[in-house]
Amino acid sequence: MADPRSFLDNLANLHLVMSVALEHLQGNRDEFAATSAREHVTQAQTLVGKIRSLGAELEKEFQALESLVAEQRHLM
């Protein structure tokens, strides 16, 4: 079983990584779209699809976590 501090640290790390990734994407997307070769655009499209799938899975996990926490609070 993962200890609560480790779980919270992982959530904080996920937040940090996603924040940096978003900042990088926002800062570079226009130049990428304007200057990239077709091969790079195809790779980007593939990666965006994979990231969207992960985002959907994360949303499901967040909903499950929120539901479990709410259930535990209700029992207290």
C-alpha positions, 0 to 999 in steps of 0.5 A, spaced: 500 500 500 502 506 498 503 511 504 499 518 503 505 522 503 508 518 497 501 519 493 500 526 495 508 527 492 506 523 486 500 528 485 504 534 486 509 531 481 504 530 476 501 537 477 508 540 476 510 536 469 503 538 466 504 545 468 511 545 464 508 541 458 502 546 458 507 552 458 511 549 453 506 547 448 503 554 449 509 557 447 511 553 441 505 551 438 505 556 433 512 556 430 511 548 430 505 549 426 508 554 421 515 550 420 514 543 421 515 538 416 509 533 414 513 527 418 513 531 424 506 534 424 504 526 423 508 524 429 505 530 433 498 528 431 499 521 433 502 523 440 496 528 441 492 522 440 495 518 445 496 524 450 488 525 449 487 518 451 491 519 457 487 525 459 481 521 459 484 516 463 486 521 468 479 524 468 476 517 470 481 516 475 480 523 478 473 522 479 474 515 482 478 518 487 474 524 488 468 518 489 472 514 494 474 520 498 467 523 499 464 516 501 470 515 506 468 522 509 461 520 509 462 514 513 466 518 518 
